[in-house]
Amino acid sequence: MELRRRTYALPYPVFEIPDYDAKYYTIMRMAIAQDISFVITPNPSTVIRLLNIADQRRESLIRDVRDGAIAPDLAIEPGLRARLDAQLRPDPRRAEELESIVTDAGFLDPAGYWPHLGLLGCWKGGSVGVTLERLRDWLRPDMPYRDIGFLASEAQMTVPISDDDSGGVLAVDTNVYEFVPEDEMESSEPPVLTVGQLELGGCYYVLLTTPSGLYRYDINDVIQVTGFLHKTPIIAFVRKGRDMVSLTGEKLHVGQVMAAIADAKQKTGVEVEHFRIVGNA
């Protein structure tokens, strides 16, 4: 474990910073001074925020890299700041490299400061797919993305096997799974299926039993069976469940809204970063 931690760009005290603005800035302060080759985080929006912060505060970041410091205006407790400062050294050469990137590109371009970034691991399914497309605008066109699997704080539920989609093989050796067909979840006596009863293309809610003590726990996630590896289902996250509006019985869920917005963007060429759908009853 200790040998592996030596390859990490971020020391653990970074994650003890309670203020999120200070935390995200400090993450980029540490990371931008290094030659990063692999980034992993569940939500691609996290990476977008980090890259935005780096560009928006590029003057401060470059100054901190040159001086071996962390911006004094950040809300970081003195004892914690001292622990972080102990791991920093002035690096005028790196600061000059970053200034050259800004001069050449007009902004702090991640392709310039992380030229050897070879892989980004994040979720690719569900509603984060739209966010992932925005992230692609920041990074080089041939950047490979790998889905990190269907996971939550409760459990790791799939093993990713493909670079091309968000599907993963159900981790049948670590948990017990039961499934309820999506359109039966609200019925009075919904059928509960085992792994061997799942059908290709079917969408299901997941009931999870884990070694840590959860028993038939409804995690409120909808998954779809996209294939099989031998007899084990390959599943992909579709959306959170019960996020449906039904003013007049139309049963509109967030996945359909996201698909409609993506289709409108493609057809009109209009870029939409934020939107809200409000029903008119």
Number of C-alpha atoms within 10 A of each C-alpha: 5 6 7 7 11 10 9 12 19 16 14 11 12 20 14 11 18 12 13 11 13 17 19 20 23 24 17 18 24 21 16 22 22 13 13 18 13 14 14 17 14 18 17 23 17 16 20 19 13 17 21 14 17 25 17 13 12 18 15 17 26 24 19 23 24 18 15 18 20 22 15 10 7 14 15 21 12 9 9 13 18 11 13 19 13 10 11 17 13 14 16 16 11 17 21 15 14 25 18 16 18 18 11 12 11 11 16 25 20 18 14 17 21 18 13 12 18 14 15 19 19 23 26 26 20 19 19 17 18 19 17 20 12 16 18 16 10 15 18 15 8 8 11 15 20 19 24 23 26 25 14 10 5 14 17 16 22 21 19 21 17 12 12 11 16 25 28 26 23 25 19 14 7 14 16 18 20 21 24 21 20 19 11 14 17 11 8 7 8 14 12 16 16 11 15 10 10 19 15 13 12 13 22 27 24 23 20 19 19 16 10 9 9 15 13 15 15 16 14 14 17 21 27 23 22 19 18 15 11 7 9 15 25 24 28 26 23 18 20 18 19 14 12 14 14 10 11 7 7 9 11 13 16 18 15 13 14 17 15 12 15 15 12 14 13 11 9 8 9 9 12 12 8 5 8 6 7 7 8 5 5
